[in-house]
């Protein structure tokens, strides 16, 4: 029923909605019902007990119970009127209700771009804890701002420019119109000059930087998408070095910031829950680069850098990570015996790591002199601190032995398992002990 009326919303792996370009989350309320009371026979579904997210572009309703597998949206552009709630004695003892008028297309769907056939009144029932007045004020503000129309402004202006170009060689202001290759180069030059002015203006002082932060993130995202499209269309003409530099630039632009960070102001009581889901989405790329495991301190620095001025405390990060156990997310928080805390993929296998370590320590040089955390880090593709934790874990499993010297820790293959208590002086001609003996003899 819902699929015939409301557009579906794509969800991330943590259950957060995939936002539209330039869309920002503004308010979260849990335990919300959406229903159409004036026309029960309409195609509008009766959505009960969900998480309602108000953004600059849409009202997004997500199933509040696990597993999160369905979400629907009401574009703010399809809302024709928001009713002022009536205060009465009865309303003081009932769940707060907000009503708005929603336009439907001739086939009964919610589509702002289609022609309007009829309208229905939709009621939002707030059954959970939340500030109804604050939500209504933000609802009014976003609906009046009409942010969804801003992104169509550049295309409409370019369209009007193309139409006016047929009028002759001169523009409407009397200047000579630039056409052909020179016109394209002139337009690119003006764009980069505008970008340069924006950057200079943004970095003048901290207040200007905060006011321009959102614009800089959006600009970086546009540049990243342009690089992606450019690399796809020019793969045959570009060499590996150029492609590598483009990928580095894309990674740098990707880490500039999160366009819509979860804040205490927007999420309220749902702050840590939504922060936990956003963090689960954010750590996906850093984990892939770090080999499936990354230090919690590193994630704290990366996440705060991406959030810009909306910094979080270490306690907020730790509490957000601890909530992953309640959600169906592909990451988890792990604490080693040494006390070091890391974030890792659920698919990460210690047995695979131990296999790589075993292959490393069985090499002739490692059999003679052992391995260090730096040696293991190069093999595993992780930071030395993480490699040391893996080596200590392998030691606790009986795979390695540790030697502590002024030069630091050295780890060796465990030979004690090869020695029998009944005959301690028996020299085997096979197995790990024999491999170690041959390596020692070969070194002279």
Buried (B, 14 or more C-beta within 10 A) or exposed (E): EBEEBBBEBEBBBBBBBEBBEBBBBBBBBBBBBBBBBEEEEBBBBEBBBBBBBBBBBBBBBBBBEEEBEBBBBBBBBBBEEBEEBEEEEEEEEEBBBBBBBBBBBEEBBBBBEBEEEEBBBBBBBBBBEBBBEEBBEBBEEBBEEEBBEEBEEEEEEEEEEEEEEEEEEEBEEEEEBBEEEEEEEEEEEEEEEEBEEBEEBBEEEEEEBEEBBBEBBBBBBEBBEEBBEEBEEEEEEBEEEEEEEBEEBBEEBEBBBBBBBBBBEBBBBBBBBBBBBBBBBBBBEBBEEBBBBBBBBBBBEBBBEBBBEBEBEEEBBEBBBEBBEEBEBBBBBBEBEEEBBBBBBEEBEBEEBBEEBBEBBBEBEBBEEBBBBEBBBEBBEBBBBBBBBBBBBBBEEEBBBBEEEEEEBBBBBBBEEBEEEEEEEEEEEEEBBEBBBEBEEEEE
